[in-house]
Amino acid sequence: MITQFKLFENNSEPEVGDYVYGEYDDQGFDEDFENFIKSNFGQIIEIKRKLDTIYSVKYENVPDNIQNMFFKLYDDYYTGFEKNDIKFFSPNKEDIEAYLQVMKYNL
């Protein structure tokens, strides 16, 4: 049996194009919205650096009932995260998928 171990550690800053897993820390959002964010990953499409750094993160396959909780640009749905809301990021989609599996099964 082959077991794959990955160390999920970020030593750098997220960049445009990176895949991210984020969570809003108890900010009173709609439960369906929070569940969607916690069970999916997005991709950084823009970084706004002003007083605070905000990462604009695009999500795919957003359910109809929560689309109004996202910003919309053309057919893309995105939300904003601050750095402390981003729990994991990687330029590799496979890494973020593996991280979601770890989170899902509490490994």
PLY file of the C-alpha trace (Angstrom):
ply
format ascii 1.0
element vertex 107
property float x
property float y
property float z
element edge 106
property int vertex1
property int vertex2
end_header
0.00 0.00 0.00
1.33 3.41 -0.96
0.46 6.35 1.22
0.95 9.93 0.13
1.79 12.54 2.73
1.82 16.23 2.02
2.83 19.00 4.33
0.34 21.82 3.94
2.42 24.82 4.82
2.56 28.22 3.17
5.70 30.27 3.49
4.89 32.93 0.92
2.10 35.28 -0.06
-0.83 34.33 -2.33
-0.52 35.53 -5.93
-2.92 36.08 -8.81
-3.69 32.67 -10.33
-3.23 30.74 -7.07
-5.97 28.42 -5.91
-7.23 29.17 -2.41
-9.26 27.65 0.37
-10.71 30.25 2.68
-13.10 30.58 5.57
-14.77 33.61 7.05
-14.27 33.50 10.79
-17.77 33.68 12.29
-18.93 36.81 10.47
-22.62 35.92 10.44
-22.96 35.06 6.75
-25.78 32.95 5.37
-25.30 29.27 6.29
-25.55 28.07 2.67
-22.93 30.64 1.62
-20.56 29.63 4.43
-21.02 25.92 3.64
-20.25 26.55 -0.02
-17.09 28.50 0.81
-15.95 25.82 3.29
-16.44 22.97 0.83
-14.99 24.55 -2.33
-11.91 26.36 -3.50
-11.52 29.39 -5.69
-8.84 31.11 -7.72
-7.35 34.54 -7.07
-8.20 36.89 -9.94
-7.03 40.18 -8.44
-5.17 41.56 -5.43
-6.11 45.01 -4.13
-3.53 46.59 -1.86
-4.79 49.66 -0.03
-5.13 49.89 3.75
-5.74 46.14 3.88
-4.89 43.61 1.21
-8.01 42.09 -0.34
-7.83 39.00 -2.52
-10.62 38.72 -5.10
-11.37 35.01 -5.44
-13.44 33.54 -8.26
-15.64 30.50 -7.65
-17.19 28.14 -10.17
-20.53 26.32 -10.01
-22.07 28.72 -7.51
-25.61 27.53 -6.61
-28.47 29.81 -7.66
-29.66 30.38 -4.10
-26.40 32.09 -3.03
-25.31 33.84 -6.23
-26.58 37.16 -4.87
-24.00 36.92 -2.04
-21.12 37.10 -4.53
-19.89 39.92 -6.69
-20.52 39.20 -10.35
-18.36 40.16 -13.30
-19.69 38.84 -16.61
-20.43 35.19 -15.82
-17.93 34.90 -12.97
-18.80 34.96 -9.28
-16.22 36.13 -6.80
-15.80 37.23 -3.21
-13.09 39.00 -1.26
-10.79 37.55 1.36
-8.32 39.19 3.67
-5.05 37.32 4.25
-6.21 35.86 7.58
-9.31 34.39 5.85
-7.13 32.34 3.48
-6.33 29.04 5.18
-4.37 27.46 2.33
-3.22 28.46 -1.13
-1.19 26.91 -3.92
-0.44 27.49 -7.59
-1.29 23.79 -8.10
-4.93 22.74 -8.31
-4.03 19.21 -7.17
-2.64 20.55 -3.88
-5.81 22.44 -3.06
-7.95 19.41 -3.95
-5.83 17.25 -1.62
-6.14 19.88 1.12
-9.95 19.85 0.79
-9.94 16.07 1.17
-7.84 16.35 4.32
-10.25 18.94 5.72
-13.31 16.89 4.74
-12.12 13.73 6.49
-10.19 15.43 9.34
-6.98 13.63 8.45
0 1
1 2
2 3
3 4
4 5
5 6
6 7
7 8
8 9
9 10
10 11
11 12
12 13
13 14
14 15
15 16
16 17
17 18
18 19
19 20
20 21
21 22
22 23
23 24
24 25
25 26
26 27
27 28
28 29
29 30
30 31
31 32
32 33
33 34
34 35
35 36
36 37
37 38
38 39
39 40
40 41
41 42
42 43
43 44
44 45
45 46
46 47
47 48
48 49
49 50
50 51
51 52
52 53
53 54
54 55
55 56
56 57
57 58
58 59
59 60
60 61
61 62
62 63
63 64
64 65
65 66
66 67
67 68
68 69
69 70
70 71
71 72
72 73
73 74
74 75
75 76
76 77
77 78
78 79
79 80
80 81
81 82
82 83
83 84
84 85
85 86
86 87
87 88
88 89
89 90
90 91
91 92
92 93
93 94
94 95
95 96
96 97
97 98
98 99
99 100
100 101
101 102
102 103
103 104
104 105
105 106
